[in-house]
């Protein structure tokens, strides 16, 4: 199994989280310069469309990219606090299928001061007529950063649901 992990703005996959993911699969975690590449989703798609990837994961800006990339690649996804409704840097959203023919598991921190959780839920509410299957976890103990214990719990849940 192979996981494509997409980091957030000016971020990276920390070794402790990589270790959790590697219990399940090989991990691809490319470095992305969102500020200088407004087409990061298409760039990622072109990099990985011919690579065997089984799931897409990401956080914040990486959750935003992972959301759309999962539809382009037709793969299940786990995204944390995805910046779906608004972003601090310009990113072009490519045309994507309405569904990835699987599930997108979205973890939302109700205390997130960076990615507005209400705006994310409103964004998803506007898509209710699309046939995409979602599992939405609203975590009242979660802000923007994903602590290691929360990351592990959510990854375990997601992987057991596959």
N, C-alpha and C positions, 0 to 999 in steps of 0.2 A: 504494500500500500504506500502511496505517496501523498503527502500534504503540501499544498502551496500556502505558505503563511505570508501575509502581506502586512507589513508594519505601518504604523501611523506616521503622521507628519513629523519629520526630523527624528524618527525613532528607529528601532531595530528590534529583532527578536533576541531577548536576553537569554543567556545560556540556561538558566533554570527553567524557563518556559520551553525552550527547545528540548531539554531533557524530558519533560512531561510528554511532549508530542512524539518524541522518538520511541516512547514505549509502544506506540501504535504503528508508526510508519517512518519512512524516510522523509526528511523535511527539506523542502526548497524554500529559501527565504531571501529573495532578491532585495537589493538596495534600490530604493525608488526616490528620485528627486522630484517630488510633487510641485515644488515651487518653480522649477525650470522646465517641467514637462507637463503641459496641460492635457496631454493625451496619454496619461499613464495607464489607463484601462486598456486602450488599444495596444500600447506598447507591451503590457503584460500578456495580453491575448496573443500577440504575435510571437512572444518569447516562449509561450507554453502550449500553444494549440496543438503541437505535434509531440508533446511530452506526455507520458502517462502520469496524469494527476488524478487522484480519486476524490479529494475534498479540498475546498478552499476555506481558509480562515483568515481573519484580519481584525484589526482594532482601529476605531476612530476613522481616520482617512483611509486606512487599510481595510476597514469594514465597509466603507463606501465603495472602494474599488472592488473588494471581494464580492459584494452584493451583485454588482453588474457582471463581473467576470464569471461568477457561478452560472449566470444565465447564458453568457456567450459560450462557455465551455460545457454547459449542461451537466453541472456537478452540484452536489449538496454543499452547503456552506454553514459555517459557524462564524458569526460576526459580533463583536463587542462594541457597544456605543457607536454604531456606524453613523458617519456624518452624511446622512442621506438628504436631509432637508436643506442644509446650508453648510458651507465650508469657508475657511479663511483664505484659501487659495483657489484660483480658477482651475476648474477641471471640466473637460468636455465629457459629456455622457453620450456614449455611442448608442445607436439603435440596438436594442436587445430583444430577444424573445420575451413574451410576457411571463414565461415560467422556465425554470430549469428542470422541470419534470421530476423534481425531488423536493427536498425540504430546505428552507433557509431558517436556521435557528438564530434568533436575534436576542442578545442579552443587552438589556438597557438598565443603566444605573439611574435610579430616580433622583439622585443627588448630583448628577453630572453638571458641573458649571461650564463645561467647554462645549459639549454637544447637547443641545437642548432636548431632553427626553420627550417633552410634549410635542415639539416640532417633529421629532422622529415618528411618534405615534400618529400624528396628523398626516404625515407623508404616507405612512402605511395605510391609514384609513382611506386615503384617496384611491388606493389600488385594490380595494375590496372586491371589485367585480372581476379582477383578473384571477386566473385559476392557480396562481402560485400558492403552494402550501407553506405556511409559516408556523414556527413554534416561537412564541415570544415569552421571554423570561424577564420580568421586571424585578430587579433586585433593589430593595430599599436600603441595603447596606453598601451600595456601590456608588462611587463617584466616577471620575473619568479614568483614572489609572486602574488597571485590573490587578489586584493583589494576587500573588501566587496561589493562595488557597482557593480563591474564587475561580481563577483560571483553570485550575486542576479539576474542580468539581464540575464546571461547565463542559470541559473537554471530555471527562468521563461520561457524563450524560449524553453528550452528542455522539460520541463514538459507540456507545451501547445501543443507541437508537438506529444506527446505520443498518 
